[in-house]
Structures are given as structure tokens and as C-alpha cells.
Amino acid sequence: MLPNRSESSIRVKAHRLGLGKSEETISKQNSEGMFGEDNPAYIDGNGYAPYPIEFQKIKSKIRKRDNYECQLCGINEKECKQNLHIHHVDYDKNNCLLNNLIGLCSSCHLTTNLSRRFWEITLSNILLKRSIE
């Protein structure tokens, strides 16, 4: 079950302030060992590969389709004071099909960097459910 909007707003604010992180965690995240292949979220080294031109053209359509709300926590772009991130559900930057793209706030987008298979299934189900309704 997804948190309600007030809970998610608190979570987003706490995340931005760095609350709930120990000094050890912050130090670990800032250390040299968290970059590249030493990072537990490292997959294939393509993280800095450029996005295709078509992706730049379609991002605003995805935000509009998703009603300018994060599809996980429900926070609105105006509330988080930044554009939604457009996430590739299958983590393939070249797959710019509408059913592979979803709008997420920055906080929720960060959570999708770990447990990728879980997020592929979860986000695919959100998009599938919405297409059926």
C-alpha cells in the first residue's frame, strides 16, 4: 500500500534534510568507495550514456499523462518544487515507449536504483493497472 500524500510529503522533506541517516551512512555515501564498480547499485557502467533525442521530446507528455504527480507517493510537482523525473521502467535509456516511462519525484526515483527487478515489476504493474482503468 502506498503512503498517503501527507506521509509522503513528510518523507520527502525528511529525505531532503538528510534526517534519519547516521553519520556513518553519510560518510559511507560520500566516500570514494561508493563510485563506479565499488557502488552496490553499479550495473553496467552505462549510467552516463546520453539519452536519445526522442526521450527529451517525450518527457513533457509523460508528466502530463501522469497528471504532474509522482506515480508512487502522489506528490505533485508544485509541492516538491521541481519537475518529475521520467523513469525508464526497464532501465533501458533507449526504450522510450510510453508504457516504459513513468513520472516519479526525485525521492522516489532514488529508491528505484536498488532492487531493480522489484521496481520493474512494481512500476510495470502501476502502468498496466492504469491502462486497464
N, C-alpha and C positions, 0 to 999 in steps of 0.2 A: 504494500500500500504506500502511495506517495504521501509525503507530508503536506499539510495544508499550507496555504500561502504565508500565513504569519510565522509558522515554524520555519519555512524555507527562507524567509527574509532574515530571520534571526541567524540561521545557519550561514547564510551568505555574508552577513555583516561580521559574524564571528570569524569566518574564514579570512576575510579581508584584513581584519585586525591581527590575525595570527594567533587568536585565542585558542587555547586547548592544545597547543604544541609545546612540548618540553624544550628546554634549552638544548638537550642532546639531539632531538629531532631537527631543530632549526640548524644546528651546527652540521649535522649529517647532510641535510639538504643543500647547504651552502658549500660543502667540501668539494674538493676536486674529484673525489671518487664517485660522484653522482652523475658524471657526464659520460656520454658515449657508451661503450660496451660495459662499463662498470655500473651503469644505472640499471636497476632491476626492471625498468619499463622499456629498456632498449629492445628493439625488434630486428630491424634490418639496415639501419643506417640511412634510410631514405627520408627521415623527418624533415630535412631541409630542402628536399627536392621541390621545385616550383610547382604551383598549381596550374592546371590547364586554363587557358583563356576563357573557355566556356564556364568554368566554375565562378570566375569573377562576375560574369553576366547573370548567373542564375541565383546568386546569394540573396538578392532583394526579393525575388519571387518566393524563396523558401521562407524568409522571415514573414512575408505577407501571408502565405499559406498557413503558417503556424501561429497566426494572429499576434505576432510580435511577443510571444510568450515562450519561455523555456518549456520544452515538452516533458521534462522530468519534474521540476519543482513548481512550475506555473508562474514564476516571477516574470513580470512584464519588463520590456526593455527600458521603459521610463523609470521603473523602480530601481533597476540596477545601474541606470545611467550610462549604459553602453549598448552597442548593437549586440544582438545574439551572435554567438559563434555558430557557424554552419558546420556540422559534424558529418563526416562520411561514416555511415553505419558499418561498412565492411573495411574501413581503414584504408581504402584504396583511393588515393587522391584523383586518379584518372576516371573513376566511376562516378560520373555526375548525373546519374539518373535520379529523377525526383524521389523514387522510392528508396534511395540510398542516402538521402540528405535529410537532416533534421536540425532544428534550431535548439540550441542549448545556451544557458547562461555560462559565464566563464567558470563559475564554481563547479557546476555540474559537468561541464566539458572536461575539467581537470580530472574528475573522478573516472572518466572513461578511459584514461591512459593505462589503468591496471585492470586485470581480469577482462581482457578484451573479448574473449568468447562469450562471457556473461553479458557484456554490454551489446554485442552484436545481436544476440537473441532478444534481449530486453527491448532495445530500440527498434528492431525489426517488428516485434510484436506491437509496439505502440503505433507504428506507421500502418501496419496491417489492420489493426483494430479500427483506426480512424478511417481507412479506405472502405471498410465494410459498412460503417455507420452512415 
